[in-house]
Amino acid sequence: MAASLASHLHIGLRRPCPKLDAFNSQSFYSFDPNLRLSLSPPKPPRAVVAMAGTGKFFVGGNWKCNGTKDSIAKLVSDLNSAKLEPDVDVVVAPPFLYIDQVKNSLTERIEISAQNSWVGKGGAFTGEISVEQLKDLGSKWVILGHSERRHIIGENDEFIGKKAAYALSQGLGVIACIGELLEEREAGKTFDVCFQQLKAFADAVPSWDNIVIAYEPVWAIGTGKVATPQQAQEVHAAVRDWLKKNISAEVASKTRIIYGGSVNGGNSAELAKQEDIDGFLVGGASLKGPEFATIVNSVTSKKVAA
């Protein structure tokens, strides 16, 4: 068992991981507000906006390591009373400790996701959470590959791919996160990084039937610096093209590609107008019930002129 665990850790976690010891949230998410973060000049808006893919609009709320029993009860109450557009898949990801509380009190209109899962069957893995346990609590999804797991905890592409493969094999849907650091964007490596992360998923997963891809540029997560609609659309279109060329046209069409990175009630409508943005993975704004509902309802922007 020890040898097996050591093998998992050697594959998946960089050792040592100095970011755990010397992590500074301001330096990790620092950015230069004067930088023009763009891969190409903005394109003029289209007259009519439609989804390039065929999948249903998808909005996930990642609550991260936030909340207490009382604050989560209030958030659930707000979500239960919110009026949500019917043509959207809505998912929230509470901290593991509160999944049972949320599952037992949240409207069935909204599904439950976990924020992480172990790479295989549960057992002697102190502190880890198994897919089997998540299913037992009623979770339908799990977020894997989030930048905070990659760059703070030290999970690598291969390890994340193995996690995704196991979760899918046990019937959980996977919200597969990809995205570049600021220095990688500045160096013109955005596509290279995203494609490498996609390939790690593709090399491991048995099927794309239950996968949602979340493009989250690391420089936009929790910083207030959101990618412009054109920047996000450009990467989403490139991801869909990668799927078409490397997996199949069918997978490229039906796989939802959602955007994450400082999404809020004020910018979601403009982002949603982009044809390759199939929804959102929301961080801080998902802790506010009314604002999260606004983001969910931004699906209506798909039906109006840009």
C-alpha positions in Angstrom: 0.0 0.0 0.0 2.8 2.4 0.9 4.6 1.7 -2.4 1.3 2.3 -4.2 0.8 5.6 -2.5 4.4 6.6 -3.1 3.9 5.8 -6.8 0.8 8.0 -6.9 2.5 10.9 -5.2 5.6 10.6 -7.4 3.4 10.8 -10.5 1.2 13.5 -9.4 2.8 15.9 -6.9 6.0 17.8 -7.5 8.3 17.3 -4.5 9.3 19.5 -2.8 6.4 21.9 -3.2 7.8 25.3 -2.0 4.6 27.1 -3.0 2.9 25.4 0.0 5.6 26.8 2.3 6.1 30.2 0.8 2.8 30.9 -0.9 1.8 34.5 -1.0 -1.6 35.1 -2.5 -0.8 38.6 -3.7 2.4 37.6 -5.5 0.8 34.5 -6.9 -2.0 36.3 -8.5 -0.1 39.5 -9.3 -0.5 41.2 -12.6 0.4 44.5 -14.3 -2.9 46.4 -15.0 -1.2 48.3 -17.8 -0.5 45.2 -19.8 -2.6 44.6 -22.9 -3.4 40.9 -22.5 -4.5 40.0 -26.0 -3.6 37.3 -28.5 -5.0 39.2 -31.5 -7.0 42.4 -32.3 -10.6 42.3 -31.2 -13.1 41.1 -33.8 -16.2 43.1 -34.6 -19.4 41.7 -32.9 -21.7 39.5 -34.9 -25.2 40.6 -35.7 -26.8 37.5 -34.1 -25.2 35.4 -31.4 -25.6 31.7 -31.1 -23.7 28.8 -29.5 -21.1 27.2 -31.6 -21.5 24.0 -29.7 -24.7 22.0 -29.3 -24.5 21.5 -25.5 -26.8 23.1 -23.0 -25.5 26.3 -21.3 -23.7 25.3 -18.1 -23.0 27.4 -15.0 -21.0 26.1 -12.0 -20.4 27.8 -8.7 -17.1 27.0 -7.0 -17.4 27.9 -3.4 -13.8 27.0 -2.7 -12.7 27.0 1.0 -15.5 29.3 2.1 -18.5 29.2 4.3 -19.9 28.1 7.7 -23.1 26.2 8.4 -25.0 29.4 8.9 -23.7 31.3 5.9 -24.2 28.3 3.7 -27.8 27.9 5.0 -28.4 31.5 4.0 -26.8 31.0 0.5 -28.9 27.9 -0.1 -32.1 29.8 0.9 -31.2 32.6 -1.6 -30.6 30.0 -4.3 -33.8 28.2 -3.6 -35.8 31.4 -4.0 -34.0 32.6 -7.1 -35.7 32.5 -10.5 -33.5 30.6 -12.9 -33.8 30.3 -16.6 -34.9 26.7 -17.5 -32.4 26.1 -20.3 -29.3 26.0 -18.1 -27.5 23.2 -16.3 -26.6 24.7 -12.8 -24.1 23.1 -10.4 -22.6 24.3 -7.1 -19.5 23.0 -5.5 -19.5 23.4 -1.7 -16.6 22.5 0.5 -16.7 18.7 1.2 -17.7 19.2 4.8 -20.9 20.9 3.7 -22.0 18.7 0.8 -24.4 16.8 2.8 -26.0 19.9 4.3 -26.4 21.5 0.8 -27.7 18.3 -0.8 -30.4 17.9 1.9 -31.6 21.5 1.6 -30.9 22.8 -1.9 -33.5 22.7 -4.7 -33.2 19.7 -7.0 -32.9 22.2 -9.9 -29.3 22.6 -8.9 -26.8 19.7 -8.9 -23.9 19.2 -6.5 -20.2 19.1 -7.4 -17.2 18.3 -5.4 -14.0 20.4 -5.6 -11.6 17.6 -5.7 -11.3 13.8 -5.6 -8.7 11.1 -5.1 -7.0 9.4 -8.0 -8.4 5.9 -7.2 -10.5 3.9 -4.8 -10.5 5.1 -1.2 -8.3 3.5 1.5 -5.3 4.5 3.5 -4.9 8.0 2.0 -5.1 10.4 4.9 -7.0 13.6 4.2 -8.2 12.5 0.8 -11.8 12.2 -0.5 -12.8 9.3 -2.7 -15.2 9.4 -5.7 -17.2 6.7 -4.0 -17.7 8.9 -0.9 -18.7 11.8 -3.1 -21.3 9.7 -4.9 -22.6 8.4 -1.6 -23.3 12.1 -0.6 -25.1 12.7 -3.9 -22.5 14.6 -5.9 -22.9 14.4 -9.6 -19.7 16.3 -10.6 -16.2 17.0 -9.5 -13.9 19.9 -10.4 -10.4 18.7 -11.5 -7.3 20.5 -12.7 -8.2 23.9 -11.1 -5.2 26.2 -11.1 -5.2 26.4 -7.3 -4.7 22.6 -7.3 -2.1 22.8 -10.0 0.0 25.7 -8.9 -0.4 25.8 -5.1 -0.8 22.1 -4.3 1.5 21.0 -7.1 -0.7 18.5 -9.1 0.6 17.9 -12.6 -1.1 17.2 -15.9 -0.7 13.4 -15.7 -2.0 13.1 -12.2 -5.0 15.3 -13.0 -5.7 13.1 -16.1 -5.7 10.0 -14.0 -8.1 11.6 -11.5 -10.5 12.5 -14.3 -10.4 9.0 -15.8 -11.2 7.4 -12.4 -14.0 9.8 -11.6 -15.6 9.2 -15.1 -15.2 5.5 -14.7 -17.3 5.7 -11.5 -20.0 7.8 -13.0 -19.1 11.3 -11.9 -19.1 14.2 -14.4 -15.8 16.1 -14.6 -15.4 19.9 -14.9 -11.9 19.8 -16.4 -10.0 23.1 -15.8 -7.3 24.4 -18.1 -5.6 27.8 -18.3 -2.3 29.7 -18.5 -0.3 31.8 -16.1 0.3 35.5 -16.8 3.9 34.9 -17.8 2.8 32.2 -20.2 0.4 34.5 -21.9 3.0 37.3 -22.1 5.3 34.8 -23.8 2.7 33.9 -26.3 2.3 30.3 -24.9 -1.4 30.4 -24.1 -2.5 27.9 -26.7 0.5 25.6 -26.1 -0.3 25.5 -22.3 -4.0 24.9 -22.8 -3.4 22.2 -25.5 -0.9 20.4 -23.3 -3.4 20.3 -20.4 -6.1 19.1 -22.8 -3.9 16.4 -24.1 -3.3 15.1 -20.6 -7.1 14.7 -20.2 -7.5 13.2 -23.7 -4.7 10.6 -23.1 -6.4 9.4 -19.9 -10.2 9.6 -20.2 -12.3 6.8 -21.7 -14.9 9.2 -23.1 -15.8 12.9 -23.4 -19.5 12.2 -22.8 -19.5 13.6 -19.3 -16.8 16.3 -19.4 -17.2 20.1 -19.3 -14.0 22.1 -20.1 -13.5 25.2 -18.0 -11.0 27.7 -19.4 -9.7 29.8 -16.5 -6.8 32.0 -17.3 -4.8 32.0 -14.0 -4.1 35.7 -14.1 -7.9 36.4 -14.0 -8.8 34.1 -11.0 -9.7 36.1 -8.0 -7.8 39.2 -9.2 -10.7 41.2 -10.6 -8.9 41.2 -14.0 -11.3 39.4 -16.3 -10.4 38.4 -19.9 -12.2 40.5 -22.5 -15.0 38.7 -24.3 -12.7 38.6 -27.4 -9.8 37.1 -25.5 -12.0 34.4 -24.0 -13.7 33.7 -27.3 -10.4 33.3 -29.1 -9.1 30.7 -26.6 -12.5 28.9 -26.5 -12.6 28.7 -30.3 -9.0 27.3 -30.3 -10.0 24.7 -27.7 -13.0 23.6 -29.8 -10.8 23.4 -32.9 -8.2 21.3 -30.9 -11.0 18.9 -30.0 -12.2 18.7 -33.6 -8.7 17.9 -34.9 -7.5 15.6 -32.1 -10.7 13.9 -30.9 -13.6 14.3 -33.3 -16.0 16.8 -34.8 -18.8 15.3 -32.7 -16.9 15.8 -29.4 -15.9 19.3 -30.4 -19.6 20.2 -31.0 -21.2 18.7 -27.9 -18.5 19.4 -25.3 -19.4 22.5 -23.3 -16.4 25.0 -23.0 -17.1 27.4 -20.1 -15.2 30.4 -18.9 -13.9 31.2 -15.4 -11.9 34.1 -14.0 -13.6 37.0 -12.1 -16.9 36.3 -13.7 -19.7 38.4 -12.0 -23.2 39.8 -12.6 -21.8 42.8 -14.4 -19.7 41.1 -17.1 -21.4 37.7 -17.6 -23.9 39.0 -20.2 -21.2 40.3 -22.5 -19.1 37.2 -22.1 -22.1 35.0 -22.8 -22.6 36.6 -26.2 -19.5 35.0 -27.5 -20.5 31.9 -29.6 -17.9 29.6 -28.1 -18.6 30.5 -24.5 -21.0 27.8 -23.3 -21.3 29.0 -19.7 -19.3 29.8 -16.7 -17.4 28.5 -13.7 -17.9 31.2 -11.0 -15.8 31.8 -7.9 -16.4 34.6 -5.5 -19.7 35.7 -7.1 -21.2 32.3 -6.6 -21.2 33.0 -2.8 -23.9 35.6 -3.4 -27.2 34.0 -4.4 -28.8 36.8 -6.3 -25.6 37.6 -8.3 -25.1 33.9 -9.1 -28.7 33.8 -10.4 -27.9 36.8 -12.6 -24.9 34.9 -14.1 -27.0 31.8 -14.7 -29.6 33.9 -16.4 -27.0 35.5 -18.7 -28.0 32.7 -21.1 -30.6 35.1 -22.4 -27.7 37.1 -24.0 -27.4 34.3 -26.5 -30.7 35.3 -27.9 -30.1 39.0 -28.5 -28.0 41.1 -30.8 -24.4 41.8 -29.8 
